């Protein structure tokens, strides 16, 4: 049998060791059932695609839409999903980088829509269309494919054949009967059924032509049901279902019939992989997580989950659920068999079964199980040597203000069962692995077979711990005391492990001149950081299990600094007109620690003036840096230097009462540390021994002296001022 993906609509059936079917471009699944002469059988399935593979190896596939899309009855247009699942790049190392869709109206030969992406949508009125797909992979290879489809009106004339749900299974009791479910017709046509039931042990076959299958005169054991559905409009579909005929309750099981009778007692140990056998009240809600049973072997790739719930007495399948979570609302009393089938990508199925005995209320006062629930419990995660705390904060009882009360069961990988009562369950000393968690919830009372309103099966994953993550503060600065803590290591005997700490200051040779190693014990360890790198190693020994757990962490301590809030005045050196890095210390609140160097931030101007500047502290041995900003007034406090060109002065000869004049540059030299930054100013004036008759300063700045008497002595004063008032 061939079904369409992803909706599993049955399209064709065939018989024989080889067969052919006709399908359009798309994605499909082929189911095969084989039988031998001794009554043995086997089943398998395989997914395949029909598309176009270009010469370059790239493959384009249009999985959706199908050949007929039912038109929306609420508006004139229908939103059509476009899905290119199954398309592939030319090589396994490549990937598809572009999907381009184009839809053409076949009646008018005009464009009807465009879209991009693997998943896309277009809005179309009823009609006939062709959709084209172009894919481009990461190596530039392309492929195209086309597919015709129709959007049918709500009263469309195109007939769709009935759909027989694949993978169905029915249970019944010897001498009883069950009703075929899972057959639908997309057009709403009345469907007539014919069937053939094959006993897979003896090969005996019985037939019928109604929805009810009689099990009269049949032996207990596995059977195969072939279903043919006819809609009376020319559409016909066939499918198969598994049937398990059970012995009547109270009879001894035969060697071929499997187990029967009361299956609800709990063994002293439980299997994680077996579905539970439950007793729950009518009206309860049951949520089963397929992953809690851990059926899929390691290395197998998951394809799908199928849940089946079948009434044991009537043999009628009451619910089939596809997906990870099996959600069941227990509305009718009776005994039900529950089966979970997990399929891998090769088509192989892994199954587990359980049962649920649904009890009718014993008194009108028992009304709690009718409560609706929102939210779920689990799954849960914990680490080895920690306390696994289980609770369901998102689970809410709808329409009730009464308290929810919880009962817990934890099933270990080895089958040991641990229990707990209360809204929160705590378990310790759990080895790494997969644990199944069962929780029963009652409203306003203790959970029991008559009061449980909600039951869930989920799981707890305990991760292996070989390396501990040591907790550290968010930022680490040199000079601060850091306290290292081991995560709590919980043991069943509450004993504290023996902790040993070893901290190596990796940069100590360069900073201190020797290798610094710190050691300590206890669950925490503290020390003062210096700039640079540290390696922390911790060992926790004498665990209850005999294990030794280690933790490690690398630390880089930043040379953190803090600048003063007020304006800082820095006097420039007498021989420079800028502040060197050694003066940057003056902007800090506290001195820089050993092992770090301080400098002005690149591009900082430190010539005279007031401005906001940044300083940077760098660890000597690493690239770790820290910075801060301050307002600094850079001051030039050094006056210019004035020197005589001739230490003995000037001598005027002969004494002739004539004036002799000099410029200042002919008398002295003037220099300043900021000479190239700000202009110098100077003046000359007559000094000691000078009178108006023998000394005069001209308007052009020249000093003039007249010698009228031999041996006369006078002074000229030269005053120099730099651009900053010195």
Secondary structure as UniProt FT lines:
FT   STRAND          2..4
FT   TURN            5..8
FT   STRAND          9..12
FT   STRAND          26..35
FT   TURN            37..38
FT   STRAND          41..50
FT   STRAND          52..53
FT   TURN            55..56
FT   STRAND          59..60
FT   STRAND          68..70
FT   STRAND          78..83
FT   TURN            85..86
FT   TURN            92..93
FT   STRAND          96..105
FT   TURN            106..109
FT   STRAND          110..116
FT   STRAND          119..124
FT   STRAND          127..137
FT   TURN            138..139
FT   STRAND          142..152
FT   TURN            154..155
FT   STRAND          162..164
FT   TURN            166..167
FT   STRAND          168..173
FT   TURN            174..175
FT   STRAND          177..179
FT   STRAND          183..185
FT   TURN            186..187
FT   STRAND          192..199
FT   TURN            200..202
FT   STRAND          205..208
FT   STRAND          212..214
FT   TURN            216..217
FT   STRAND          221..230
FT   STRAND          236..246
FT   TURN            249..250
FT   TURN            255..257
FT   TURN            272..273
FT   STRAND          277..281
FT   TURN            282..283
FT   STRAND          285..289
FT   HELIX           290..293
FT   TURN            298..299
FT   STRAND          302..311
FT   TURN            312..314
FT   STRAND          317..322
FT   STRAND          325..329
FT   STRAND          334..344
FT   TURN            345..346
FT   STRAND          349..359
FT   TURN            364..365
FT   HELIX           368..370
FT   STRAND          372..374
FT   STRAND          380..383
FT   TURN            384..385
FT   STRAND          388..390
FT   TURN            393..394
FT   STRAND          396..398
FT   STRAND          404..411
FT   TURN            413..414
FT   STRAND          417..421
FT   STRAND          425..427
FT   STRAND          433..443
FT   TURN            449..451
FT   STRAND          452..463
FT   STRAND          467..468
FT   TURN            478..479
FT   STRAND          481..485
FT   TURN            492..493
FT   STRAND          498..505
FT   TURN            506..507
FT   HELIX           508..511
FT   STRAND          516..521
FT   STRAND          524..528
FT   STRAND          532..541
FT   TURN            544..545
FT   STRAND          549..558
FT   STRAND          568..571
FT   TURN            574..575
FT   HELIX           581..587
FT   TURN            594..595
FT   STRAND          596..600
FT   TURN            602..603
FT   STRAND          609..619
FT   STRAND          625..635
FT   STRAND          641..644
FT   TURN            647..648
FT   STRAND          659..662
FT   HELIX           664..666
FT   STRAND          668..671
FT   TURN            673..677
FT   STRAND          681..686
FT   TURN            688..689
FT   TURN            692..694
FT   STRAND          695..697
FT   TURN            699..700
FT   STRAND          703..706
FT   TURN            710..711
FT   STRAND          716..721
FT   TURN            723..724
//
